[in-house]
Amino acid sequence: MAWAEARAGVRDETDRAWERLAGFRRELYRCFTARADALCELCDAALCKQDRVHMLAELSLEPGHQRGHGALYDALNCGKLQASRLRWALAGVPLPAWDDGRIRLAVDVSNWLRPDAATSPGRSFCHCYGRGNNSAQMIPGWPYSLVAALEPGRTSWTRLLDAVRLGPDDDLAAVTAAQVRGVIGRVIAAGHWHDGDPDILVIFDAGYEPARLAWLLADLPVQVLGRLGTNRVLRQAPPPRRPGQMGPPMRHGCELKLSDDAACPGPDVHTTTQTSRYGAADARAWHRMHPKLKARGAWAGHQGELPVIEGTLVKLTVEHLPHDRAPKPVWLWTSCPDADPDEVNRCWQAFLRRFDIEHTFRFLKQVLGWTKPKLRDPAAADRWTWLILACYAQLWLARGLAADLRLPWQRPALPGRLTPARVRRGFRAIHGTLPVLTAAPKPGKPGPGRPPGSKNRHPATRHDVGKAAIKKTTQETTPSPGG
């Protein structure tokens, strides 16, 4: 990454951080192939605004934005952005350093809800949690799959690396595996991982099938870790074959129902760790646990015999939770089939760090206004999403340069512990020291628009929500008795 190399003759770490930020901004400007100045100013306006972003039009009132609100919307609707080049630029930003040298990536889906956008194509039913207990809703919107690198310790920072909008007909596991494969390839090409380093730990929450993802990513230096629902049933490794035993060898051992704790056999690994937030954390692990696959669904077209994907099953139980909530056991599955006690502790601790990505999602939506614009075209939504990722990357690069401009009721932050919101509050002063990339706007005036009283002769097309391919009904597929 040429832009990530520090310039010659820098004096200290502050100069290196400034040069990395300036280099990333230059590379970001090169990613814009149409409406580059308007897109760049829109990104800077979202960063330098001293309040939360509530709507796009108000960004045109920022001091650094030289164009009108019409040019702002025109840049999102008609501009062009090279997403592949921006992905490489994000991969060139330094990754968080862990003591063991292992890279930890979190993958999750965040929804851009568009329930009233009947003219917007590509919407799916997004699962959203309601306000009540165990209440969930399915609301139309655009789901986005995001990949972020996690940081050690309790922090609200992550390193966003990629974003992909999921279509109505997309297979979640297949799209996620391709997305993770691309991220891993760029991370290796950027020099963050070398031969001999520990495998990259990729962490998934409930809703993913970790065994299938481990199968799809088996050729990469990746260890998969995911959470399982309590309704799952796994199989143990088959017992050793007895001398003289007839018949084909067994492929599956005894069942282990996660909902039936009393029937669980003795664990292969048992560890207890004292934590400051959850009290005593008890972890029990069973080696070589695998799901019994069926030739249906995602495995319907599998060639040959279905594989046996073995891993380690971990049951995590904590003493207490914050806010006096009753703790429930968490079941995890990792693709390492024989995890030792240190690996078991590393897995459940890494899974708890995965929740830092929720802070990132909340910051993107509530502060940077990721889901605030009412855009019709999904391509425009993708451009705005990439601009938001570029804004967050600049905040990550500038957190060593920003001053703590705290509000009167806020406590002083320790050096290097500024939150993303506090770094954004001081980004306007940093932006004044950075090179100017955009050109002066050309004079223009708005078009006449549609004459008053005339009807719209080209109404927008309405699109259904959900799957684009309509399946045949039972009456159409079932033959008649006389047929």
N, C-alpha and C positions, 0 to 999 in steps of 0.2 A: 504494500500500500504506500505509494509515493507520497500521498498527502499526509499520512500519519507519521512520516519521518520528521524528527525535530530539525530545525534549521541549525546551521553551523554558528557557533559562537554564542549560544544561549547561556545565560548567567546562572539561573537557578530553576527550581521546579515550577515556579510561577510563570517564567518565560516559556517553558516547555508546554505547560497547560494552555497558555494563550495561543501558542503556535498550533497546537493540536486543534483547538477550537476554530481558529481562523482557517486552517487547512480543511477541516470538515465542511465549513461553510462554502469554501471555494468549490469543493467537490459536489456539494449539494446544488450549487448554482449550475454546474455543468450537467446535472441530471435533468434540468428543465430544458426541453427542446422546443417549446412553444409557450408564449406568455411567461417567459422566464422572470422578467422584472416584477410582474404582478404577483406571481406565485412566491417569489422571494420576499417581497414586501408583506404579503399576507402572513407568511411564516414569522417574520420579525414582529409584526403587529401582535400576533398571538403570544409571543414571548415577552414583549415589552409592556403589554397592558397591565396596569396595576390592580385590576380587579378581575373577577372571573369573566370568562367569555360567555355571554348570554345569546348572542346572535352574530352572524357574519357581518352585517352591514355596519355595526358599531366599530368594527376593526378598522374601517376606512377613516375613522376620526382620529386614529392614533397619530402622534407627531411624525413617526417614521414612515407612515403610509402616504405616498404622494399622489395616489390615484383615487378615483371615486369608487363608490360602491358598485357601480355597473361593471367597471373593469375587474373588480374583485370576483363577482359571480361569473363573469366571462372567462376568467382564468381557470376557475374550477370546472366549468362546463366544457370549455373548448381548449384548455391548455393541455400540454403533453408532458409526461414525467416518465423517465426511464426507471421503472421499479427495479429492474435487475441491477442497474448500476448503483442505485441507492442501497440495495441489499449488500453489495460489496463494500460500500462506504460504511454502513453500520457494522459490518463484520470487522472492519479495520480499527474500530474504536477499541481500546484496551478492555479486556474482560476483568471482572472482579477476581482477586487473588485469594485462594483458600490455603490454609496451612498445609493440607495434604496434597496440594497441586492438582486436585481433581476439579473439572468444570462441571457445574450443576445447571441444567437447563430445566425450566418449567414451561409446560404447554397447557394452555387453557383457552376456552372460547368465551368471548364477551359479545353481547348482543347490542346492536344498534336498532332499537325498536322503532318501527314505522307502521303503526296500526292503521292510520288513516290515509296512507299513501297508496290509493288504489291504482294510480297510474305508474307506480314504480315496479319494474320487473325484478325477478330474482328473489322475492321475499320468501322466507320460510317461517314456520311456526317455531318461535324461540321459547325455550323453557325459562320461566322467571318465577322466583320465589315470591309468594304473597306476604302480606303483613301478618297474617295469622299463623299459628303453629301448624306445620305440615300442610300448608296451603300453597299450591303451585298453579301457575297460569301459563297458557300457551298464547303468546302474543306475536303477531306478524312483525317481521323485521329482518335485518341482515346480520347473520352471525359471522363473526370474525375469529379466526384461530390465530393466536399470537404466541410467539416463542420469546422467552426472556431468560437471560443469565442471572442467577441468584447470587446474592452477596452474603458473606458470613456475618453472623451476629444479628441482633434485632435492628432492623432498618426498614425504611419505607422506600428504598431505592431498589430498582432492578435495571438490567440492561436489555432493552427491547431490541430484538434482532430481526424479526420478520412478522408479517401479517398477511393472511390469506382470507378472502371472503368465501364462505361456504355457500354453494348453490343448492337449490332444492333437491337435485338428483345426485349430489356428491356423496360418496362413501366416506364417512368421517375417518375411519381407520386408514384408508388408502390415501386420502388427501393429507392427513396428518403425517403419515410415514414419508410421503414425498416431500413435505415441507421440512420435516426434521432432517431428512437426507440432504437437502440443499443447504440447510444451516450448518450441519456438520462439515460438509465439503468446504464451505466458505471459511469456517473457523479453522480448519486444518490448513487451508491455503494461506490464511492470514498469519500463520505461524503461532497461533495460540495453543496448538496441540502438536506434539512430536511423537515419533515412534518410541515406545518404552514408557510413555506417560500412562497414568491410570485411565481406565475407560471413562468416557463422558457419561455422567448420570443424567438421564432424561426422566422427569417426574411428571406424572399424570394424575389428575383427580378422578373421582368416580364419573362414570359416563363413557370412559374409554375401555377398550379390551386390551389390557397390557400383554397378554399372551400372544395375541395376533400381531401387535406392534413389535414385540420382541422377535417374532418370526420374520416380519417384513424388514427389520433392521439388523438381521443376524450377521450380515457381512460388514458391518461398521463397528468401530471401537466404541460401542454404546452399551450401557447397562440400563435397562428399563425398570422403572419403579412406578407402581400405580396402586390406587386404592380400590378395594373390592366392596361390593354391597353384601349385606348380611344374608341375602338370599342365595348366594353362590354355593356351589358344591364342587369341591376339588377331590382329586384322587391322589393317593400315595403311590410311591414306586412299588412295582410288583415284588412279592417275596422271592428269594432265590429259588431257583429250580432244584427240586429234589432229585437225587439219583434214581434213574429208572422211570421218571415221571413221563407219561405219555401225553400226546396232544401238542398243539402249537404253544409256543411260549406266551405267557400272559403279558399284556401291555399296560394294564391298569391294576392298581392295588385297591385297598379299602377306601370307601368314601369318607370324606370329612365335610360335614355340614357346618357352615359358619354360624348358623343360627342355633345350633345345638352345642353349647359349650361343654355340657357334661359328657358328651360322647367323644370329645377330642382326646386323642392319645397323648402320652407324655411328650413334651417338646424335645427337640434335639438341642436347642440353645435356649437358655433362660438367663436374662440379665435384668438388673434393677439399677436405675440411675436416679440420683437426687437432682431435681431441677428447682430453680428459684421461682418459676411461674406455675408449674403444675404439680409440685410436690414429687412424690416417688413415681417414676415412670417404669412400669413393668413391661418387658418385651419378651414374648415367647415365640419361637421360630421352629418351623418344621421344614426339613430339607426335601428336595425333589418332589414337590407338589405340582400337579398339572391339571388342567381342565380336560375332561373327556369331550373331544370335539365331535360334532355331528356334521354329516354331509348336507348341510343346508345353510341358507343365509350366505354369509361371506365365504364359507368353505364349500359352496355348492359346486363350483367349477374347478375344485382342486384336482390336479392330476396325480394319480397314484394313491397310496394309503395316506390317511390323515396323520400328521406328525404328532409326536408326544413332546410338548414344550414344557420342560421342567424348570422349576424355580423354587425360591424359598418363600414360604408363607409366614408372615409376621403378624402377631396380634399385640397391639399396643394398648395398654390400660394405664391411665394416669390417676393420681390420687384425688385431684380436684381440678376444676376449671375456673376461670375468672367469672365474676358476677354470680358465684354460687350456683352454677348450673350443674346438673347431675352428669357426671362423665359417662360416656359410652365407649365401648372398645372400638378401635379402628383396625381394620384388616388391610394389610398391605401385601403385595406380591412383587417380588423382584426377580429378574431373569438370571441372577446368580444362583445356581442350584444348591451349592453347599456354602452358605454364608456363615462365617465364623462370628463370634460375639462382637468383635469390633465392627464388622461389616453390618451386622444387624443394627447396632446402635447408630452407625453412620446413615443407614437407610431411613429410620424413623425420624432422626433429627433433620435430615435433608427434606423429608416430606413436610415437617412443620415449617421449614423455611419457605416452602412452596406458597404459603398463604401471603407472602409479601407481594405477590403479583396482584392480589386483590387491592392493595393500597395503590398500585400503579393504575389499575383500571379506574378506581374512584378518582384519582387525580386527573386522568385523561378526560373523564366525562364531566366532572364537576368544576374543574379549574380551567383546563385548556379548551373545554367545550367540544369534545370530539363528536358527541351525538346530538349537539344542539341544532346544526343546520338542517333545514327541511329541503334536502336535495332530492330531485326526482331520479336522476340517472345514477345507476350503481357505479359507473366509471368515475363520475364526479365524487361519489362517496369514497371510492378507493384513493383518489388523489388527495382528498382532505385527510384520509387516514394516514397516508404516507407523510404528509406535512406534519401531522401530530407526532408521528414517530421521530421525524427529524427534529422537531422542537424538543422533545424529551431527551434525545441524544445530546443536543446542545446544552441543555441544563445539566446533564450528567458530566459533560466535559467542563462546564463552568463552575462546578460546585467548589473547586479549590480557589476560584477567583472572586466569588461573590462575597460581599460584606453582609453581616447579619443585621439587616434593617428590620428589626423586630418591632412589633406593635407594643404599646405601653403595657398591656396585660400579659405579654408573653415572656417566658423565661429566656435568659441568654442561652444560646446553644454552644456546645463545646466545639473547639476547632475541628473541622472535618465532619461535623455531625449536622450540618444544615439540611433541612428537609427540602424536597423539590419545590414546595410553595415559597419557602424563604429564598431559595436560589433564584427563582423567577422574579421575586420582588426586587432583587438587586441586579437583574440582568440588564436593565435599561442603562445603567452606568457602564457595564461591560460592553454593551453594544456600541456605545459612543467611541470606544477605542479600537474597534474592529474596522478592517478595510471596507469601504463602500463598494458593493458589487453591482448595484442597479444603476440604470441610466435615468436621466430626467424624463418625466412623462411628456408625451407629445400633446399639443392642444387639440381638443376635440369637443364635440357637443353631442348630447343624446339624440337618438333617432326620434322620428315623429310618433312611432308607435301605431297602434290600431286606432283608426278614427273613432271618435265618440259615437256611440249608438250602433255601431256595426257588430254583427254577430261573428263569433269564432267559427270559421269554416273548417278548421282542422283540429277537432277535439282530440285530446290525448287518449291513447288506447288504455283500456282497463286490463289489469292482469290479475289472475287468480293467485292465491297464496298456496304454497306447498309444492308438491311434486308436479313437474311439467308434463310428465307422461301419465296420461289417465289410463288406469287399468280397466279391463273389461269387467263388467258385472258378472255375478254368478249365473244369471239367466243366459247371458251371451256365451259363456264358456262351457256350460253344462249341456250335453247333447240331449235332445228330446227323446222320449221313450220310443218313438217310432223311427228315429234316425239311425 
